[in-house]
Amino acid sequence: MSSFTRMIAVLPLGLALAVARAEPGYQSHTAIVESIHQRVESEFRQRGQDYQAEVLPLDPRLRLPECGQPLETFLPQGRREAGAWSVGVRCRGERPWTIYGRVNVRGSVEVVVLRSAVRPGGLIGPADIAMMKKDLAGLGGDYLTDPAQAVGQVARRGLAGGTLLSAEQLTVPKLVQRGERVVIRAESGGYQINSGGEALADGQKGQRVRVRNEQSGRVVQGTVAGPGLVLVQ
């Protein structure tokens, strides 16, 4: 479950009163700041991450026409996981306007890390990984947050113990290897016919590969269904 903390920057008393007081015909700064808070809160609730957000005060001299419609918020492309955010607030009323509020965001998330080194092509099992809480400011955009995303995958290259795992580092294991003996299975009307064969290409589950029947010498295409098993029509 995620948790969040709102932080409000402290202003001198005179400026604070100016920001809080909504002049007739002008948009309340309080409403703008609240909409920014709600957008940041929504982002982190969806991710299940802990965070703290400090919305920086708007310029008290800012005068925007009062919006007769609910304010819309959006996040510009290229934002980071944490640090300085820019959150857009838009009015689509009769006198439309758009501004950007500044938010300082700090947060953390539990990520999947390796307990010990794994060789290239090594299969990742439950005992090979652990969950560790990390500061979002030090993370890139590609990291795993669920052990199920790693278990059963294989390493594309050698990985050291303590490595924070990402999808780019892992791939689906090859269930069929080129040159190895495989079972070629044909199914029809509830019957199965198995014969031996040779794989002519590597294959992951669900991939189409060419195999040579060792009895007839005929080359056919089939679908990889399991370790050393290819289904043909």
Phi and psi restraints in degrees (value plus and minus 20) as a CYANA .aco file:
   2 SER   PHI    -105.1   -65.1
   2 SER   PSI     135.6   175.6
   3 SER   PHI    -153.1  -113.1
   3 SER   PSI     135.0   175.0
   4 PHE   PHI    -164.9  -124.9
   4 PHE   PSI     136.6   176.6
   5 THR   PHI    -152.6  -112.6
   5 THR   PSI     110.2   150.2
   6 ARG   PHI    -114.0   -74.0
   6 ARG   PSI     119.4   159.4
   7 MET   PHI    -150.4  -110.4
   7 MET   PSI     111.2   151.2
   8 ILE   PHI    -131.7   -91.7
   8 ILE   PSI     107.4   147.4
   9 ALA   PHI     -86.3   -46.3
   9 ALA   PSI     121.0   161.0
  10 VAL   PHI    -106.1   -66.1
  10 VAL   PSI     111.9   151.9
  11 LEU   PHI    -132.7   -92.7
  11 LEU   PSI     136.1   176.1
  12 PRO   PHI     -76.9   -36.9
  12 PRO   PSI     131.4   171.4
  13 LEU   PHI     -75.1   -35.1
  13 LEU   PSI     -64.3   -24.3
  14 GLY   PHI     -82.2   -42.2
  14 GLY   PSI     -63.6   -23.6
  15 LEU   PHI     -88.8   -48.8
  15 LEU   PSI     -58.6   -18.6
  16 ALA   PHI     -80.5   -40.5
  16 ALA   PSI     -61.5   -21.5
  17 LEU   PHI     -86.3   -46.3
  17 LEU   PSI     -56.6   -16.6
  18 ALA   PHI     -86.2   -46.2
  18 ALA   PSI     -59.0   -19.0
  19 VAL   PHI     -89.1   -49.1
  19 VAL   PSI     -63.2   -23.2
  20 ALA   PHI     -89.9   -49.9
  20 ALA   PSI     -51.8   -11.8
  21 ARG   PHI    -102.3   -62.3
  21 ARG   PSI     100.4   140.4
  22 ALA   PHI    -109.4   -69.4
  22 ALA   PSI      95.4   135.4
  23 GLU   PHI     -95.6   -55.6
  23 GLU   PSI     126.3   166.3
  24 PRO   PHI     -75.8   -35.8
  24 PRO   PSI     111.4   151.4
  25 GLY   PHI      67.0   107.0
  25 GLY   PSI     -27.2    12.8
  26 TYR   PHI    -137.5   -97.5
  26 TYR   PSI     131.2   171.2
  27 GLN   PHI     -92.4   -52.4
  27 GLN   PSI     114.4   154.4
  28 SER   PHI     -86.8   -46.8
  28 SER   PSI     108.9   148.9
  29 HIS   PHI     -85.3   -45.3
  29 HIS   PSI     -53.5   -13.5
  30 THR   PHI     -79.8   -39.8
  30 THR   PSI     -61.8   -21.8
  31 ALA   PHI     -86.1   -46.1
  31 ALA   PSI     -56.9   -16.9
  32 ILE   PHI     -86.1   -46.1
  32 ILE   PSI     -66.7   -26.7
  33 VAL   PHI     -82.7   -42.7
  33 VAL   PSI     -60.7   -20.7
  34 GLU   PHI     -83.7   -43.7
  34 GLU   PSI     -59.0   -19.0
  35 SER   PHI     -85.9   -45.9
  35 SER   PSI     -54.6   -14.6
  36 ILE   PHI     -86.9   -46.9
  36 ILE   PSI     -65.0   -25.0
  37 HIS   PHI     -77.1   -37.1
  37 HIS   PSI     -65.6   -25.6
  38 GLN   PHI     -83.2   -43.2
  38 GLN   PSI     -56.9   -16.9
  39 ARG   PHI     -87.4   -47.4
  39 ARG   PSI     -64.4   -24.4
  40 VAL   PHI     -84.3   -44.3
  40 VAL   PSI     -63.0   -23.0
  41 GLU   PHI     -79.7   -39.7
  41 GLU   PSI     -62.5   -22.5
  42 SER   PHI     -83.2   -43.2
  42 SER   PSI     -61.2   -21.2
  43 GLU   PHI     -78.8   -38.8
  43 GLU   PSI     -66.6   -26.6
  44 PHE   PHI     -99.4   -59.4
  44 PHE   PSI     -47.6    -7.6
  45 ARG   PHI     -84.5   -44.5
  45 ARG   PSI     -60.3   -20.3
  46 GLN   PHI     -83.3   -43.3
  46 GLN   PSI     -53.8   -13.8
  47 ARG   PHI    -106.1   -66.1
  47 ARG   PSI     -35.7     4.3
  48 GLY   PHI      50.3    90.3
  48 GLY   PSI      13.4    53.4
  49 GLN   PHI    -130.1   -90.1
  49 GLN   PSI     129.9   169.9
  50 ASP   PHI    -104.2   -64.2
  50 ASP   PSI     124.0   164.0
  51 TYR   PHI    -179.5  -139.5
  51 TYR   PSI     144.0   184.0
  52 GLN   PHI    -147.3  -107.3
  52 GLN   PSI     117.3   157.3
  53 ALA   PHI    -150.0  -110.0
  53 ALA   PSI     110.2   150.2
  54 GLU   PHI    -137.3   -97.3
  54 GLU   PSI      89.8   129.8
  55 VAL   PHI    -103.8   -63.8
  55 VAL   PSI     101.0   141.0
  56 LEU   PHI     -94.3   -54.3
  56 LEU   PSI     124.8   164.8
  57 PRO   PHI     -85.4   -45.4
  57 PRO   PSI     128.3   168.3
  58 LEU   PHI     -96.2   -56.2
  58 LEU   PSI     136.8   176.8
  59 ASP   PHI     -82.4   -42.4
  59 ASP   PSI     100.2   140.2
  60 PRO   PHI     -81.8   -41.8
  60 PRO   PSI     -36.3     3.7
  61 ARG   PHI    -102.4   -62.4
  61 ARG   PSI     -27.6    12.4
  62 LEU   PHI     -88.5   -48.5
  62 LEU   PSI     106.1   146.1
  63 ARG   PHI    -144.0  -104.0
  63 ARG   PSI      92.4   132.4
  64 LEU   PHI    -137.6   -97.6
  64 LEU   PSI     120.8   160.8
  65 PRO   PHI     -77.8   -37.8
  65 PRO   PSI     120.4   160.4
  66 GLU   PHI     -80.9   -40.9
  66 GLU   PSI     112.9   152.9
  67 CYS   PHI    -111.2   -71.2
  67 CYS   PSI     105.1   145.1
  68 GLY   PHI    -103.9   -63.9
  68 GLY   PSI     -16.5    23.5
  69 GLN   PHI    -145.9  -105.9
  69 GLN   PSI     142.5   182.5
  70 PRO   PHI     -79.0   -39.0
  70 PRO   PSI     119.6   159.6
  71 LEU   PHI     -90.4   -50.4
  71 LEU   PSI     121.7   161.7
  72 GLU   PHI    -125.3   -85.3
  72 GLU   PSI     123.0   163.0
  73 THR   PHI    -142.9  -102.9
  73 THR   PSI     133.4   173.4
  74 PHE   PHI    -174.9  -134.9
  74 PHE   PSI     138.9   178.9
  75 LEU   PHI    -130.8   -90.8
  75 LEU   PSI      99.9   139.9
  76 PRO   PHI     -80.8   -40.8
  76 PRO   PSI     133.7   173.7
  77 GLN   PHI     -86.9   -46.9
  77 GLN   PSI     132.1   172.1
  78 GLY   PHI      68.2   108.2
  78 GLY   PSI     -11.8    28.2
  79 ARG   PHI     -89.3   -49.3
  79 ARG   PSI     137.9   177.9
  80 ARG   PHI    -114.2   -74.2
  80 ARG   PSI     149.2   189.2
  81 GLU   PHI     -84.7   -44.7
  81 GLU   PSI     -58.5   -18.5
  82 ALA   PHI    -168.0  -128.0
  82 ALA   PSI     157.2   197.2
  83 GLY   PHI      81.9   121.9
  83 GLY   PSI    -163.3  -123.3
  84 ALA   PHI    -106.0   -66.0
  84 ALA   PSI      97.9   137.9
  85 TRP   PHI    -124.8   -84.8
  85 TRP   PSI     133.9   173.9
  86 SER   PHI    -139.8   -99.8
  86 SER   PSI     100.7   140.7
  87 VAL   PHI    -134.7   -94.7
  87 VAL   PSI     103.8   143.8
  88 GLY   PHI    -103.8   -63.8
  88 GLY   PSI     121.7   161.7
  89 VAL   PHI    -145.7  -105.7
  89 VAL   PSI     108.1   148.1
  90 ARG   PHI    -147.0  -107.0
  90 ARG   PSI     119.7   159.7
  91 CYS   PHI    -133.0   -93.0
  91 CYS   PSI     111.0   151.0
  92 ARG   PHI    -130.3   -90.3
  92 ARG   PSI       7.5    47.5
  93 GLY   PHI     -95.2   -55.2
  93 GLY   PSI    -184.7  -144.7
  94 GLU   PHI     -84.3   -44.3
  94 GLU   PSI     -50.1   -10.1
  95 ARG   PHI    -139.6   -99.6
  95 ARG   PSI      59.9    99.9
  96 PRO   PHI     -86.7   -46.7
  96 PRO   PSI     132.7   172.7
  97 TRP   PHI    -175.1  -135.1
  97 TRP   PSI     141.0   181.0
  98 THR   PHI    -160.7  -120.7
  98 THR   PSI     112.5   152.5
  99 ILE   PHI    -153.8  -113.8
  99 ILE   PSI     148.4   188.4
 100 TYR   PHI    -144.8  -104.8
 100 TYR   PSI     105.3   145.3
 101 GLY   PHI    -117.6   -77.6
 101 GLY   PSI     130.8   170.8
 102 ARG   PHI    -121.9   -81.9
 102 ARG   PSI     116.0   156.0
 103 VAL   PHI    -154.8  -114.8
 103 VAL   PSI     111.3   151.3
 104 ASN   PHI    -115.6   -75.6
 104 ASN   PSI     100.1   140.1
 105 VAL   PHI    -136.9   -96.9
 105 VAL   PSI     110.5   150.5
 106 ARG   PHI    -145.5  -105.5
 106 ARG   PSI     120.7   160.7
 107 GLY   PHI    -184.3  -144.3
 107 GLY   PSI     154.4   194.4
 108 SER   PHI    -164.9  -124.9
 108 SER   PSI     140.8   180.8
 109 VAL   PHI    -172.8  -132.8
 109 VAL   PSI     129.4   169.4
 110 GLU   PHI    -104.7   -64.7
 110 GLU   PSI     108.0   148.0
 111 VAL   PHI    -144.4  -104.4
 111 VAL   PSI     144.2   184.2
 112 VAL   PHI    -111.0   -71.0
 112 VAL   PSI     106.0   146.0
 113 VAL   PHI    -147.0  -107.0
 113 VAL   PSI     137.1   177.1
 114 LEU   PHI    -101.3   -61.3
 114 LEU   PSI     116.8   156.8
 115 ARG   PHI     -94.9   -54.9
 115 ARG   PSI     -57.9   -17.9
 116 SER   PHI    -166.2  -126.2
 116 SER   PSI     150.9   190.9
 117 ALA   PHI     -84.2   -44.2
 117 ALA   PSI     128.7   168.7
 118 VAL   PHI    -148.5  -108.5
 118 VAL   PSI     113.5   153.5
 119 ARG   PHI     -96.7   -56.7
 119 ARG   PSI     143.1   183.1
 120 PRO   PHI     -77.9   -37.9
 120 PRO   PSI     111.2   151.2
 121 GLY   PHI      61.6   101.6
 121 GLY   PSI     -19.2    20.8
 122 GLY   PHI     -90.0   -50.0
 122 GLY   PSI     119.4   159.4
 123 LEU   PHI    -100.6   -60.6
 123 LEU   PSI     113.4   153.4
 124 ILE   PHI    -110.0   -70.0
 124 ILE   PSI     101.5   141.5
 125 GLY   PHI    -132.0   -92.0
 125 GLY   PSI     151.3   191.3
 126 PRO   PHI     -76.9   -36.9
 126 PRO   PSI     -54.1   -14.1
 127 ALA   PHI     -96.0   -56.0
 127 ALA   PSI     -30.7     9.3
 128 ASP   PHI    -107.4   -67.4
 128 ASP   PSI     -30.0    10.0
 129 ILE   PHI    -146.5  -106.5
 129 ILE   PSI     142.6   182.6
 130 ALA   PHI    -166.7  -126.7
 130 ALA   PSI     141.5   181.5
 131 MET   PHI    -120.9   -80.9
 131 MET   PSI     117.0   157.0
 132 MET   PHI    -160.8  -120.8
 132 MET   PSI     116.7   156.7
 133 LYS   PHI    -101.1   -61.1
 133 LYS   PSI     110.0   150.0
 134 LYS   PHI    -147.3  -107.3
 134 LYS   PSI     129.8   169.8
 135 ASP   PHI     -92.8   -52.8
 135 ASP   PSI     109.7   149.7
 136 LEU   PHI     -81.7   -41.7
 136 LEU   PSI     -48.4    -8.4
 137 ALA   PHI     -82.5   -42.5
 137 ALA   PSI     -45.9    -5.9
 138 GLY   PHI    -117.7   -77.7
 138 GLY   PSI     -12.9    27.1
 139 LEU   PHI    -124.7   -84.7
 139 LEU   PSI     128.1   168.1
 140 GLY   PHI    -105.6   -65.6
 140 GLY   PSI    -189.1  -149.1
 141 GLY   PHI    -103.2   -63.2
 141 GLY   PSI     -33.8     6.2
 142 ASP   PHI    -133.3   -93.3
 142 ASP   PSI      82.3   122.3
 143 TYR   PHI    -172.9  -132.9
 143 TYR   PSI     135.3   175.3
 144 LEU   PHI    -116.5   -76.5
 144 LEU   PSI     119.4   159.4
 145 THR   PHI    -140.0  -100.0
 145 THR   PSI     -19.3    20.7
 146 ASP   PHI    -151.4  -111.4
 146 ASP   PSI     104.9   144.9
 147 PRO   PHI     -74.5   -34.5
 147 PRO   PSI     -51.5   -11.5
 148 ALA   PHI     -82.8   -42.8
 148 ALA   PSI     -41.3    -1.3
 149 GLN   PHI     -93.4   -53.4
 149 GLN   PSI     -37.6     2.4
 150 ALA   PHI    -130.0   -90.0
 150 ALA   PSI     -57.3   -17.3
 151 VAL   PHI     -83.7   -43.7
 151 VAL   PSI     110.7   150.7
 152 GLY   PHI      71.3   111.3
 152 GLY   PSI     -27.3    12.7
 153 GLN   PHI    -110.9   -70.9
 153 GLN   PSI     147.8   187.8
 154 VAL   PHI    -141.8  -101.8
 154 VAL   PSI     132.3   172.3
 155 ALA   PHI     -96.9   -56.9
 155 ALA   PSI     112.1   152.1
 156 ARG   PHI     -89.7   -49.7
 156 ARG   PSI     -49.4    -9.4
 157 ARG   PHI    -167.4  -127.4
 157 ARG   PSI     152.8   192.8
 158 GLY   PHI     -84.7   -44.7
 158 GLY   PSI     115.7   155.7
 159 LEU   PHI    -147.0  -107.0
 159 LEU   PSI     115.9   155.9
 160 ALA   PHI    -101.6   -61.6
 160 ALA   PSI     136.4   176.4
 161 GLY   PHI     -80.6   -40.6
 161 GLY   PSI     121.3   161.3
 162 GLY   PHI      69.8   109.8
 162 GLY   PSI     -24.4    15.6
 163 THR   PHI     -84.5   -44.5
 163 THR   PSI     112.9   152.9
 164 LEU   PHI     -99.0   -59.0
 164 LEU   PSI      98.6   138.6
 165 LEU   PHI    -100.7   -60.7
 165 LEU   PSI     123.0   163.0
 166 SER   PHI    -150.3  -110.3
 166 SER   PSI     142.3   182.3
 167 ALA   PHI     -83.0   -43.0
 167 ALA   PSI     -50.8   -10.8
 168 GLU   PHI     -86.4   -46.4
 168 GLU   PSI     -45.5    -5.5
 169 GLN   PHI    -102.7   -62.7
 169 GLN   PSI     -33.3     6.7
 170 LEU   PHI    -140.5  -100.5
 170 LEU   PSI     139.9   179.9
 171 THR   PHI    -169.9  -129.9
 171 THR   PSI     145.1   185.1
 172 VAL   PHI     -90.5   -50.5
 172 VAL   PSI     117.0   157.0
 173 PRO   PHI     -86.1   -46.1
 173 PRO   PSI     129.2   169.2
 174 LYS   PHI    -101.8   -61.8
 174 LYS   PSI      99.9   139.9
 175 LEU   PHI    -109.7   -69.7
 175 LEU   PSI     -35.1     4.9
 176 VAL   PHI    -151.9  -111.9
 176 VAL   PSI     112.1   152.1
 177 GLN   PHI    -130.9   -90.9
 177 GLN   PSI     119.2   159.2
 178 ARG   PHI     -77.2   -37.2
 178 ARG   PSI     112.8   152.8
 179 GLY   PHI      69.4   109.4
 179 GLY   PSI     -31.0     9.0
 180 GLU   PHI    -107.5   -67.5
 180 GLU   PSI     139.0   179.0
 181 ARG   PHI     -97.7   -57.7
 181 ARG   PSI     114.6   154.6
 182 VAL   PHI    -149.8  -109.8
 182 VAL   PSI     144.9   184.9
 183 VAL   PHI    -116.3   -76.3
 183 VAL   PSI     104.1   144.1
 184 ILE   PHI    -118.8   -78.8
 184 ILE   PSI      98.4   138.4
 185 ARG   PHI    -136.5   -96.5
 185 ARG   PSI     106.7   146.7
 186 ALA   PHI    -130.1   -90.1
 186 ALA   PSI     111.5   151.5
 187 GLU   PHI    -140.0  -100.0
 187 GLU   PSI     115.4   155.4
 188 SER   PHI    -180.1  -140.1
 188 SER   PSI     107.9   147.9
 189 GLY   PHI      37.5    77.5
 189 GLY   PSI      13.8    53.8
 190 GLY   PHI      65.0   105.0
 190 GLY   PSI     -20.2    19.8
 191 TYR   PHI    -125.3   -85.3
 191 TYR   PSI     132.8   172.8
 192 GLN   PHI    -144.3  -104.3
 192 GLN   PSI     117.3   157.3
 193 ILE   PHI    -144.2  -104.2
 193 ILE   PSI      98.4   138.4
 194 ASN   PHI    -125.1   -85.1
 194 ASN   PSI     121.2   161.2
 195 SER   PHI    -165.0  -125.0
 195 SER   PSI     138.0   178.0
 196 GLY   PHI    -103.9   -63.9
 196 GLY   PSI     133.3   173.3
 197 GLY   PHI    -181.6  -141.6
 197 GLY   PSI     159.4   199.4
 198 GLU   PHI    -141.9  -101.9
 198 GLU   PSI     110.7   150.7
 199 ALA   PHI     -94.8   -54.8
 199 ALA   PSI     113.4   153.4
 200 LEU   PHI    -120.6   -80.6
 200 LEU   PSI     -17.0    23.0
 201 ALA   PHI    -180.1  -140.1
 201 ALA   PSI     138.2   178.2
 202 ASP   PHI     -91.7   -51.7
 202 ASP   PSI     133.6   173.6
 203 GLY   PHI    -174.1  -134.1
 203 GLY   PSI     118.6   158.6
 204 GLN   PHI    -114.9   -74.9
 204 GLN   PSI     147.9   187.9
 205 LYS   PHI     -78.7   -38.7
 205 LYS   PSI     110.1   150.1
 206 GLY   PHI      70.5   110.5
 206 GLY   PSI     -31.0     9.0
 207 GLN   PHI    -101.2   -61.2
 207 GLN   PSI     133.4   173.4
 208 ARG   PHI    -110.6   -70.6
 208 ARG   PSI     111.8   151.8
 209 VAL   PHI    -155.4  -115.4
 209 VAL   PSI     137.6   177.6
 210 ARG   PHI    -113.6   -73.6
 210 ARG   PSI     116.7   156.7
 211 VAL   PHI    -153.6  -113.6
 211 VAL   PSI     131.0   171.0
 212 ARG   PHI    -130.2   -90.2
 212 ARG   PSI     103.3   143.3
 213 ASN   PHI     -88.1   -48.1
 213 ASN   PSI     104.9   144.9
 214 GLU   PHI     -93.0   -53.0
 214 GLU   PSI     -37.7     2.3
 215 GLN   PHI    -108.3   -68.3
 215 GLN   PSI     -68.5   -28.5
 216 SER   PHI    -112.6   -72.6
 216 SER   PSI     -39.4     0.6
 217 GLY   PHI      57.8    97.8
 217 GLY   PSI     -18.6    21.4
 218 ARG   PHI     -95.1   -55.1
 218 ARG   PSI     119.2   159.2
 219 VAL   PHI    -120.6   -80.6
 219 VAL   PSI     105.6   145.6
 220 VAL   PHI    -151.2  -111.2
 220 VAL   PSI     147.3   187.3
 221 GLN   PHI    -126.5   -86.5
 221 GLN   PSI     123.0   163.0
 222 GLY   PHI    -167.1  -127.1
 222 GLY   PSI     158.1   198.1
 223 THR   PHI    -129.9   -89.9
 223 THR   PSI     110.4   150.4
 224 VAL   PHI     -87.7   -47.7
 224 VAL   PSI     101.9   141.9
 225 ALA   PHI    -132.9   -92.9
 225 ALA   PSI     -36.0     4.0
 226 GLY   PHI    -197.4  -157.4
 226 GLY   PSI    -199.3  -159.3
 227 PRO   PHI     -78.1   -38.1
 227 PRO   PSI      95.5   135.5
 228 GLY   PHI      48.6    88.6
 228 GLY   PSI      -0.8    39.2
 229 LEU   PHI    -145.6  -105.6
 229 LEU   PSI     107.0   147.0
 230 VAL   PHI    -146.3  -106.3
 230 VAL   PSI     106.9   146.9
 231 LEU   PHI    -116.5   -76.5
 231 LEU   PSI     115.5   155.5
 232 VAL   PHI    -143.8  -103.8
 232 VAL   PSI     134.7   174.7
